[in-house]
Amino acid sequence: MRFKGRVAIVTGGARGFGAAIAHLLSSEGAQVYAADLNAPQQTGLRALRLDVSDEKAWVAAVATVSSEAGQVDILVNNAGINIYPAAHEIELADWNRAIAVNQTGVMLGLRHVLPLMLLRGNGVVVNVSSTLGVVAVAGAIAYHATKGAVSQMTRNAAITYAAHGIRVNEVLPGISDTDLVRSQADEFTQASLTRTPMGRLGRATEIAAAVAFLASDDASFITGASLAVDGGYLAQ
Ligand SMILES: NC(=O)c1ccc[n+]([C@@H]2O[C@H](COP(=O)([O-])OP(=O)(O)OC[C@H]3O[C@@H](n4cnc5c(N)ncnc54)[C@H](O)[C@@H]3O)[C@@H](O)[C@H]2O)c1
């Protein structure tokens, strides 16, 4: 029961990695708010309707958690979308949407949850970036740009809040079996799998295990770290 008595917000908590993270934190004692555009399918979670790119929605969501639970111990900035076009093809609206959800969404989570953590002098943030925030494949310029930004925001926030009792880390998932990947072109998935040394897709539970480790006291001296959960992809 690593998270007994703790309160967690997991963005994108209704499906994919977020659902697995919410389930694991909850099964280990946390009171978990699944903050998503959609309602979570699993029971035992509190549903928080949230578009992470909408600042007013963040204000309302954090006010709800504050009044119900009185604190936020763990923030998992996981919600994200995939945008595939290369630089010469991308529409500005699609670029702006990727920035709004994947990048501004993470900043807004920090912006609105950190004040509560600062008041109490402790807290943990885990951001979900991607191997594609570190290395590139062809195309998907907005996805690369936003995930690289998440990694830099992780390091920035880790340094900024280290002396305030707040740890900030990130996981870098490799290609994994979720709706996000199931909905993409099969050739893109196959190309990523070919370059994955373990030769298989990751499982949402494997990403969740890494997030839970970073969120737990087992990681009490870890901040600013990037934990690849990628079947060896980044080791090449
Ligand atoms: N699946 C992969 O292979 C993979 C690899 C690396 C990184 N990631 C990253 O992991 C995170 C989760 O991905 P996933 O595969 O679980 O995706 P998914 O599409 O399976 O689930 C994403 C969840 O986020 C929610 N969401 C989307 N936009 C939102 C918004 N604006 N506000 C609130 N919620 C929103 C969706 O409703 C959904 O519940 C994303 O940031 C993604 O970029 C995924």
The ligand as a MOL file (V3000), in Angstrom:
LIG
                    3D

  0  0  0     0  0            999 V3000
M  V30 BEGIN CTAB
M  V30 COUNTS 44 48 0 0 0
M  V30 BEGIN ATOM
M  V30 1 N 0.9180 4.2870 -26.6530 0
M  V30 2 C 2.1720 4.5560 -26.9630 0
M  V30 3 O 2.8410 3.7990 -27.7010 0
M  V30 4 C 2.8600 5.7610 -26.3830 0
M  V30 5 C 4.2580 5.8370 -26.5020 0
M  V30 6 C 4.9160 6.9430 -25.9610 0
M  V30 7 C 4.2030 7.9210 -25.3140 0
M  V30 8 N 2.8340 7.8220 -25.2240 0 CHG=1
M  V30 9 C 2.1510 8.8930 -24.5050 0
M  V30 10 O 1.4510 8.3360 -23.4100 0
M  V30 11 C 0.3070 9.1420 -23.1150 0
M  V30 12 C -0.9200 8.2520 -23.0640 0
M  V30 13 O -1.0340 7.6120 -24.3220 0
M  V30 14 P -2.0150 6.3770 -24.5570 0
M  V30 15 O -1.3150 5.4980 -25.5270 0
M  V30 16 O -2.4920 5.8320 -23.2780 0 CHG=-1
M  V30 17 O -3.2040 7.1320 -25.3350 0
M  V30 18 P -4.7480 6.7500 -25.4840 0
M  V30 19 O -5.2010 7.4830 -26.6980 0
M  V30 20 O -4.9370 5.2720 -25.4040 0
M  V30 21 O -5.4150 7.4080 -24.1770 0
M  V30 22 C -5.2890 8.7910 -23.9830 0
M  V30 23 C -6.3110 9.2690 -22.9730 0
M  V30 24 O -6.1360 10.6900 -22.8690 0
M  V30 25 C -7.3960 11.3210 -22.9980 0
M  V30 26 N -7.2210 12.6550 -23.5780 0
M  V30 27 C -6.8940 12.9790 -24.8530 0
M  V30 28 N -6.8920 14.3040 -25.0020 0
M  V30 29 C -7.2070 14.8400 -23.7950 0
M  V30 30 C -7.3730 16.1570 -23.3220 0
M  V30 31 N -7.2400 17.2190 -24.1300 0
M  V30 32 N -7.6950 16.3420 -22.0160 0
M  V30 33 C -7.8780 15.2810 -21.2010 0
M  V30 34 N -7.7580 14.0040 -21.5990 0
M  V30 35 C -7.4280 13.7920 -22.8840 0
M  V30 36 C -8.2100 10.4020 -23.8850 0
M  V30 37 O -9.6170 10.6290 -23.7180 0
M  V30 38 C -7.7610 9.0200 -23.4020 0
M  V30 39 O -8.5250 8.5930 -22.2900 0
M  V30 40 C 0.2580 10.2170 -24.1820 0
M  V30 41 O 0.8480 11.3930 -23.6810 0
M  V30 42 C 1.1080 9.6340 -25.3020 0
M  V30 43 O 1.6770 10.6170 -26.1090 0
M  V30 44 C 2.1550 6.7650 -25.7380 0
M  V30 END ATOM
M  V30 BEGIN BOND
M  V30 1 1 1 2
M  V30 2 2 2 3
M  V30 3 1 2 4
M  V30 4 1 4 5
M  V30 5 2 4 44
M  V30 6 2 5 6
M  V30 7 1 6 7
M  V30 8 2 7 8
M  V30 9 1 8 9
M  V30 10 1 8 44
M  V30 11 1 9 10
M  V30 12 1 9 42
M  V30 13 1 10 11
M  V30 14 1 11 12
M  V30 15 1 11 40
M  V30 16 1 12 13
M  V30 17 1 13 14
M  V30 18 2 14 15
M  V30 19 1 14 16
M  V30 20 1 14 17
M  V30 21 1 17 18
M  V30 22 2 18 19
M  V30 23 1 18 20
M  V30 24 1 18 21
M  V30 25 1 21 22
M  V30 26 1 22 23
M  V30 27 1 23 24
M  V30 28 1 23 38
M  V30 29 1 24 25
M  V30 30 1 25 26
M  V30 31 1 25 36
M  V30 32 1 26 27
M  V30 33 1 26 35
M  V30 34 2 27 28
M  V30 35 1 28 29
M  V30 36 1 29 30
M  V30 37 2 29 35
M  V30 38 1 30 31
M  V30 39 2 30 32
M  V30 40 1 32 33
M  V30 41 2 33 34
M  V30 42 1 34 35
M  V30 43 1 36 37
M  V30 44 1 36 38
M  V30 45 1 38 39
M  V30 46 1 40 41
M  V30 47 1 40 42
M  V30 48 1 42 43
M  V30 END BOND
M  V30 END CTAB
M  END
